[in-house]
Amino acid sequence: MGTFQSFRKAYGALKDSTMVGLAKVNSDFKDLDIAIVKATNHVECPPKDRHVRKIFSATSVSRPRADVAYCIHALARRLSKTKNWIVAIKTLIVIHRTLREADPTFREELLNYSHRGHILQISNFKDDSSPLAWDCSAWVRTYALYLEERLECFRVLKYDIESERFTKSAGASKVPTRTRMLGCDELLEQLPALQQLLYRLIGCQVLKESFKIYCAINDGIINLVDVFFDMSRHDAMKALNVYKRAGKQIENLADFYDCCKGLDLTRNYQFPSLRQPPPSFLATMEEYIKEAPQTGSVNKRL
């Protein structure tokens, strides 16, 4: 087994070296192609920052959109062709970091690309070279689903939840998120998208991004309760489902946080205080639905 793994490492290194050599000779985007290969090579370690920064530079707002589109195409090609779990995870990490840290042009082009192709839909990915590789393949697929959901959530919200700045103003105990101020229609559209994103996040266990998503959902639930008794029956039924799901997700998130709090890595993290929506309010919601107007809202009917 050890000999086989050594062979795979040597073979992976040879493939990376060959691809770098080909990029130097054949590519019109030589520096970018080399950076992508080196950032997503077969070495079992995180992508090196200097290579990732070159990818950031290639997708900056100052570059032609064609260059940004080529970068996405190159990453998609790298992801679709590999059968190695290390390369796949590192490619997803590069995409994730570029979404978070690079210019918005990358996200915009990635959204355009995902309409035509399916860069992150790798449900059939598997590396069966070892038991570890097989197990990691499942996480690769789950991670890709989370990133796909992240893009879908952006389509619905029209902003990136991770870029939100919850800065406290003077004398304020808490700055509300955008979901706290939404109207009924937008709230019922955005909360399910955020809940689905949180579901995918818990599945692949990406910790820090859960903080802002939870805060947005929590503020949205507070807003939902405030406007609930003005809703039509149709909207109230959707709101009830959102409220029920929020309660279940808080339980799952609490279990996830309990596991994470014991890690040295999270020692200095400020975990949000989780607040369970009162289960007693469910009965009140259900009673209202029985008497709620079929269409419009209570305020509009008065």
Buried (B, 14 or more C-beta within 10 A) or exposed (E): EEEEEEEBBEEBEEBBEEBBEEBEEEBEBEBBBBBBBBBBBBBEEEBBEEBBBBBBBBBEEEBEEEBBBBBBBBBBBBBBEBEBBBBBBBBBBBBBBBBBEBBEBBBBBBEBBBEEEBBBBBEEBBBEBBEEBEEBBEBBBBBBBBBBBBBBBBEBBEEBBBEBEEEEEEEEEEBBBBBBEBEBEBBBEBBBBBBBBBBBBBBBBBBEBBBBBBBBBBBBBBBBBEBBBBBBBBBBBBBBEBBBBBBEBBEEBEEBBEEBEEEEEBEEEEBBEEEEBEEEBBEEBEEBBEEBBEEEBEEEEE
